[in-house]
Amino acid sequence: MDTPRTTTRTERASAALRRVLDIAASVLRGLTLLAIGSAAAVSVAWLVWLADAPPPATDEWVARAVVLALLLAPAGVLLLLVAGLRDLGRLPERTRALPADLRDRARDLREPLHGSQRRGVLGVLTSLIRLGRVVLGSRDALSPYTAVAISLRPAILIASLFAALAAVVEVPAAVLTILILVLT
């Protein structure tokens, strides 16, 4: 039987968890908006630069494309982190669905054993093809966890911190660049 003290602790813990989840959702929205805003500002500034001073040679086109890719990298890193964290939020749903997927894969592995067994090179090739199908199917069952695993690596977390700082700097720098190029 729950005592009033236990119920109060449970309610406080539940309320704290809801606040943490609300803050996390706000942070994810903020990071998404920062990444999109940074990518948009950098892309517009690059297009204005391209219109203001078209590159005369092919080599300069390549250099400008590399500059664009480097400037879009922080937005890409932030979006990778956001995708991984959103997948982390959906992890409980996927974990509940995983046993059914794994049972299907186990059935696929057992099926060839009950079928007709061929001998020789043809039997080996058939077994390899069936094994390849099972491996590819298993990859589909486990692929929801790859974005989570990537986004929680310390290198990505540190890169995301620096990407967020770079994106915060890129937005005003891009706007300033656009104004300078348009007004001069």
Stockholm file with secondary structure:
# STOCKHOLM 1.0

chainA/1-184         MDTPRTTTRTERASAALRRVLDIAASVLRGLTLLAIGSAAAVSVAWLVWLADAPPPATDEWVARAVVLALLLAPAGVLLLLVAGLRDLGRLPERTRALPADLRDRARDLREPLHGSQRRGVLGVLTSLIRLGRVVLGSRDALSPYTAVAISLRPAILIASLFAALAAVVEVPAAVLTILILVLT
#=GR chainA/1-184 SS CCCHHHHHHHHHHHHHHHHHHHHHHHHHHHHHHHHHHHHHHHHHHHHHHHHHSCCSSHHHHHHHHHHHHHHHHHHHHHHHHHHHHHHHHTHHHHHHHHHHHHHHHHHHHHHHHHSCCCCHHHHHHHHHHHHHHHHHHHHHHHGGGHHHHHHTSHHHHHHHHHHHHHHHHHHHHHHHHHHHHHHC
#=GC SS_cons         CCCHHHHHHHHHHHHHHHHHHHHHHHHHHHHHHHHHHHHHHHHHHHHHHHHHSCCSSHHHHHHHHHHHHHHHHHHHHHHHHHHHHHHHHTHHHHHHHHHHHHHHHHHHHHHHHHSCCCCHHHHHHHHHHHHHHHHHHHHHHHGGGHHHHHHTSHHHHHHHHHHHHHHHHHHHHHHHHHHHHHHC
//
